[in-house]
Amino acid sequence: MIELPAAVHAMADRGPRWQSWVDELPKLLTRQLGEWNLVADGAPMWGHASVVQPVRNADGASAVLKVGFPDEESQHEHLALRRWGGDGAVRLLTADPHRHALLLERLHTRDLGDLWDIEACEVVAGLYDHLHVPALPQVRRLTDVVARATAELETLPRAAPVPRRLVEQALTLGRDLMTDPGTTGTLIHTDLHYANVLAADREPWLVIDPKPLNGDPHYELAPLLWNRWDELAGDIRGGVRRRFYALIEAAGFDEHRARSWVVVRMVHNAMWALTGAAPVDHDWLTTCIAVAKAVQD
């Protein structure tokens, strides 16, 4: 049996479904190793919602076995990785979608956190061209996600601790973007931040861990603005704006469209922080509002 790290056991505290998943993980990992003729090759690693076990196959080649929590966001990860075929992203070797199990090429553990944030943003912008390919029919649509979030946002109490002008702005922009043909035509990663780009041997940097949607490439920017937040202390507005303009310039994005998506996405995040089952994370709420303001003030 695989011995799970303490951080993975701690995921069980998130609720009954997580508890059940964590309880089954050792058996699931062991079964997958056997079926794919793999042997463990080091201690397990983990992300927010997955376990990654370094392995070797029968020929001695290195890889990693990733088993993820069965959520809606990651259910089509294997489809996106297969579509990219290793171009700009980690290479998918095989998959068992029903078990949320993926066998992936092994990359290094070094991520873009080692680079100056503006340099890291430019690296990510350079990967967009590889990842932003025509939409896949099986993948969820960004318009559906935005429609659901917009309906929830319409019910947010006026007394909620989010500036009302931002709420109204996100509602208007969200409705406009939902009807725009450019909102569903492209396969996008949606969770492309510094820790989801790893150093590799065959390329300097490769993307991991997509939460794919058929959407608009401009939707991708926001995670690079809110991550590595502590580094912006003392000049949050200036730091966010430097990242924003570095991204749109390097990627050749439309500034107005990129700004619109950042505002919509950050207000949606603020709303979910207030309406979710978990206690309100006031630091995260403040971050959401600060990013939405910074890109447009």
C-alpha positions in Angstrom: 0.0 0.0 0.0 1.1 3.5 -0.8 1.7 5.6 2.4 -0.1 8.9 1.9 1.5 12.2 3.1 -0.1 14.0 6.0 -1.2 16.8 3.7 -3.3 14.4 1.7 -4.9 12.9 4.8 -5.8 16.5 5.8 -7.9 16.8 2.6 -10.4 14.6 4.3 -11.3 17.6 6.5 -13.0 19.3 3.6 -16.1 17.1 3.8 -17.6 13.6 3.4 -16.8 13.2 -0.3 -13.2 14.1 0.4 -13.0 11.7 3.3 -14.3 8.9 1.2 -11.8 9.7 -1.6 -8.8 9.9 0.8 -9.9 6.6 2.4 -9.9 4.9 -1.0 -6.7 6.4 -2.3 -4.2 3.8 -1.1 -6.1 1.0 -2.7 -6.8 3.0 -5.9 -3.1 3.9 -6.3 -2.0 0.3 -5.6 -4.5 -1.1 -8.1 -3.5 1.4 -10.8 0.2 0.5 -10.3 -0.6 -3.1 -10.8 -2.8 -2.7 -13.8 -0.3 -0.4 -15.6 2.7 -2.6 -14.5 4.3 0.3 -12.6 6.5 0.4 -9.5 6.7 3.4 -7.1 9.8 5.4 -7.5 9.9 7.9 -4.6 7.5 9.5 -2.2 4.1 10.7 -3.3 3.6 14.4 -4.0 0.3 16.3 -4.0 -1.6 19.3 -5.3 -4.8 20.9 -4.1 -6.9 18.0 -5.3 -4.6 15.2 -6.4 -1.9 12.8 -5.5 1.1 12.4 -7.8 3.2 9.2 -7.4 6.6 9.0 -9.2 6.8 5.7 -10.9 8.8 3.6 -13.3 7.4 1.2 -15.9 8.5 -2.3 -16.8 11.3 -0.9 -19.0 12.6 1.3 -16.2 11.3 4.6 -17.8 10.2 7.3 -15.4 6.7 8.8 -15.2 4.2 9.9 -12.7 0.9 8.5 -11.7 -1.7 11.2 -10.9 -5.0 10.4 -9.2 -7.3 13.4 -8.8 -10.4 14.1 -6.8 -13.4 13.4 -9.0 -14.7 17.0 -9.4 -16.3 18.6 -12.4 -13.5 21.0 -13.1 -10.9 18.3 -13.8 -13.1 15.6 -15.5 -11.8 16.5 -18.9 -8.1 17.0 -18.0 -7.2 13.9 -20.1 -8.9 15.2 -23.2 -7.1 18.5 -23.0 -3.7 16.8 -22.5 -4.4 14.3 -25.3 -5.4 17.2 -27.6 -2.2 19.1 -26.9 -0.1 16.0 -27.4 2.8 17.3 -25.4 3.0 20.6 -27.3 3.5 23.2 -24.5 2.1 20.7 -21.9 3.1 17.6 -20.0 2.7 14.5 -22.2 -0.2 12.1 -21.4 1.0 8.5 -21.6 -2.3 6.8 -20.7 -5.5 7.5 -18.8 -8.3 5.9 -16.9 -10.9 8.7 -16.8 -13.4 6.7 -14.7 -10.8 6.6 -11.9 -9.4 10.1 -12.6 -6.1 8.4 -13.1 -3.4 9.7 -15.5 0.0 8.4 -16.4 2.2 11.4 -17.3 5.7 12.1 -18.3 7.9 13.0 -15.3 8.9 16.7 -15.2 11.1 18.5 -12.7 9.7 20.0 -9.5 11.0 23.5 -10.3 8.2 25.9 -11.3 7.9 29.5 -12.4 8.0 30.7 -8.8 11.8 30.7 -9.2 11.5 33.5 -11.9 10.8 37.2 -11.5 7.0 37.5 -11.8 7.1 39.6 -15.0 9.5 37.1 -16.6 7.2 34.3 -15.5 4.2 36.0 -17.0 6.1 36.3 -20.3 6.9 32.6 -20.2 3.2 31.7 -19.8 2.2 34.1 -22.5 4.6 32.3 -24.8 2.8 29.0 -24.0 -0.6 30.3 -24.9 -0.1 29.8 -28.6 0.6 26.1 -28.0 -2.4 25.6 -25.8 -5.1 27.7 -27.3 -6.3 25.3 -30.0 -9.9 24.8 -31.4 -12.5 23.8 -28.9 -13.3 20.1 -28.2 -17.0 19.1 -28.3 -16.8 17.0 -25.1 -15.4 19.8 -22.9 -17.6 22.1 -20.8 -18.3 25.6 -22.1 -17.2 28.8 -20.4 -20.5 30.4 -21.3 -22.3 27.8 -19.2 -20.0 28.5 -16.2 -20.5 32.3 -16.6 -24.3 31.9 -17.0 -24.5 30.0 -13.8 -22.3 32.4 -11.9 -24.2 35.4 -13.3 -27.5 34.0 -12.1 -25.9 33.6 -8.6 -24.5 37.0 -8.7 -27.9 38.5 -9.4 -29.0 37.2 -6.0 -26.1 38.6 -4.0 -27.5 40.9 -1.3 -26.7 44.6 -1.8 -25.2 44.6 1.7 -22.6 42.0 0.7 -19.0 43.3 1.3 -18.2 43.7 -2.5 -18.4 47.2 -4.0 -21.8 47.4 -5.8 -20.3 49.1 -8.8 -18.1 46.0 -9.3 -21.1 43.7 -9.0 -23.1 45.7 -11.5 -20.1 45.9 -13.8 -19.5 42.1 -13.6 -23.2 41.4 -14.4 -23.2 43.6 -17.5 -19.8 42.3 -18.8 -20.8 38.7 -18.0 -24.0 39.0 -20.0 -22.2 40.6 -22.9 -19.5 38.0 -23.0 -21.9 35.1 -22.8 -23.4 36.1 -26.1 -20.1 36.8 -27.8 -19.1 34.0 -30.3 -15.5 34.4 -29.2 -16.3 33.1 -25.8 -16.5 29.4 -26.7 -14.3 28.7 -29.7 -11.0 27.8 -28.0 -9.7 25.1 -25.6 -8.3 26.9 -22.6 -6.5 25.8 -19.4 -8.3 28.1 -16.9 -5.9 27.4 -14.0 -2.6 28.5 -15.6 -0.5 30.0 -12.7 3.1 29.9 -11.7 3.0 26.5 -9.9 1.3 24.9 -12.9 4.2 25.4 -15.2 7.2 23.0 -14.5 10.7 22.8 -15.9 11.4 19.9 -18.2 14.1 18.2 -20.2 12.5 18.3 -23.7 11.3 21.9 -23.3 12.3 24.6 -20.8 8.8 24.8 -19.4 5.6 22.7 -19.7 2.1 23.2 -18.4 0.4 20.8 -16.0 -3.0 20.4 -14.3 -5.5 21.9 -16.7 -9.1 22.6 -15.7 -10.2 22.8 -19.3 -13.1 24.7 -20.8 -14.1 25.7 -24.3 -13.8 29.4 -23.9 -11.9 32.6 -24.5 -8.1 32.9 -24.2 -8.4 36.2 -22.4 -10.0 34.3 -19.5 -6.6 32.8 -18.7 -4.9 35.9 -17.2 -6.5 36.3 -13.8 -4.6 33.4 -11.9 -1.3 35.1 -12.7 -2.6 38.3 -11.1 -3.8 36.8 -7.8 -1.0 34.2 -7.2 2.3 35.2 -5.6 0.3 37.9 -3.9 2.7 38.5 -1.0 5.3 39.7 -3.5 3.0 42.7 -4.3 3.0 44.1 -0.8 3.6 47.8 -0.8 2.4 48.4 -4.4 -0.5 46.0 -5.1 -2.1 48.2 -7.8 1.2 48.8 -9.6 2.2 45.1 -9.3 -1.1 43.8 -10.7 -1.0 46.3 -13.5 2.6 45.4 -14.4 1.7 41.7 -14.7 -1.5 42.5 -16.6 0.2 44.6 -19.2 3.2 42.2 -19.5 0.7 39.4 -20.3 -1.4 41.2 -22.9 1.6 42.6 -24.6 3.5 39.3 -24.8 0.4 37.4 -25.8 -1.0 40.0 -28.2 -4.3 40.1 -26.4 -7.0 42.7 -26.6 -6.6 45.0 -23.6 -10.4 45.7 -23.2 -11.4 42.1 -23.5 -8.7 40.9 -21.1 -9.7 43.6 -18.6 -13.4 42.6 -18.8 -12.6 38.9 -18.1 -10.4 39.8 -15.1 -13.2 41.8 -13.6 -15.8 39.2 -14.2 -13.7 36.4 -12.9 -12.6 38.2 -9.8 -16.1 39.3 -8.9 -17.3 35.7 -9.4 -14.5 34.5 -7.1 -15.5 37.1 -4.5 -19.1 36.0 -4.7 -18.2 32.3 -4.2 -16.0 33.2 -1.2 -19.1 34.8 0.4 -21.6 32.1 -0.6 -19.7 28.9 -0.3 -19.9 26.3 2.6 -16.5 27.2 4.0 -16.0 30.2 6.4 -15.3 33.4 4.5 -11.6 33.9 3.8 -11.5 37.7 4.2 -7.9 37.9 2.8 -9.0 36.2 -0.3 -12.1 38.4 -0.6 -9.8 41.5 -0.3 -7.5 40.1 -3.0 -10.4 39.5 -5.4 -11.6 43.1 -5.0 -8.1 44.5 -5.3 -7.4 42.7 -8.5 -10.7 43.8 -10.1 -10.0 47.4 -9.2 -6.3 47.4 -10.1 -6.8 46.5 -13.8 -9.1 49.4 -14.4 -8.5 52.2 -11.9 
